[in-house]
Amino acid sequence: MTDKEKQTAESSNKQAKQDKQALKDTSKKEIYEINPGILDLPMGYSAVIDDVNIMVVPNHYGEGFNRNNEKIRVLKEAGYIMINGKRTSSGKFEGLSDKQLYQLVAAGV
């Protein structure tokens, strides 16, 4: 191998490692929305995937009145996500592994 071929091989190896690391980093930093249908279930959703407890806390509704004095259903608190008992900062799915993401999507969450 010539010096130029070695440099080309090293740079392509380095680029491949950087691409792999970037892909790994983005999968951890992405934020995923919650299926709105799950948010309206009375019990929400709960699962343990890879020893991580993932829980969807459903929307909390109450009763109120509109300006015509008719009783209506009012959203008191929007649903959110809890990971190991702690609410995520965005209230959405964050920092999921590929396995966790696959299982949540397969479950329709």
N, C-alpha and C positions, 0 to 999 in steps of 0.2 A: 504494500500500500504506500502510496506517495503521501507526502505531508499534506497536500491539498485534500486528498481523499479522507485522511484521518480527521482533519479539521471539519470537513463536511459531515462526517459520521458523528463526531462529537457534538456539533451544533444541532444536528437533527435529534440526537439522543436527549440533549438538554431541552430542546423545544418540546419533545414528547413528554418529558417529565413535568415541564411547566404547564402544558395543556392538561395533563392528568391532575395536577395539584389544583389548577384553576377550576376544573370540573368538580373536584371534591369540595372545594371551598364554596362554590355557588350552590351546591345541593344543600349545604348546611345553613346558608344565609337566606334562602328563599322563603317567602311567606306565602302560604296557601290559604285560600278561602275555605269556608265551611259550607257544606251542602245546606241550603236554606230549609230543606225538608227535615233535616235532622234537628235544626234549631227549634222547630215547632213540635217535636215529639215531647210528650210530658216528662219522660225519663231521660231524654238526651241520649248519650252514648258513652260507653266506657269500655276500655280494652287494655290489656297488658301485652305489649309487644316489645321483645328484647329487654325484659325486666324494667320497662318504662311504663308507668301508669298514665294513660292518655284518656282524658275525660272531656266530653262536650257538655257544657252546662247549657240547658235550653233557654230560650227567651222566657222572660217572666212578664206575664200580662196581668193587668188589673182592670177594674171597671172605672169608667168616667162618664162624663156627660158632654155632648157637643153643644153648640150654641142654640140648638132647637130643644134643648133639655131632654134629649133622647139618650138612653143608656148605651154606651159603646164600649168596646174592648180596647184598652190602651196598653201599648208597650211600656212597661215600667223599667225593665233592664234588658238590654240586648244580650244574647247568648255569647259565650266565650269559651276558650280552651284552657284546661288546666293540665300541666305536665308534672307528674309526681306531686300533686297537691298544691302547686303554685301556678297562679294565673300567668299566661304569657303576656309580654309587654304590649303586643298588638291585639291580643284577644283572638288571634288566628293561629293556625299551625305554623310553627317555626322550628328550624333545626332538625328536621326529620331525617332519619336514615332512609336509604333506598327501600329496605325491607318494611319499615314502618309506613312509608308513603304507599307502597304497593298494597299492603294489607288494608289500609284505610280507604284507598280508592276502590279496592275489591269489595269492601263492605258498604260502599256508597256514602261514605262520610265526606 
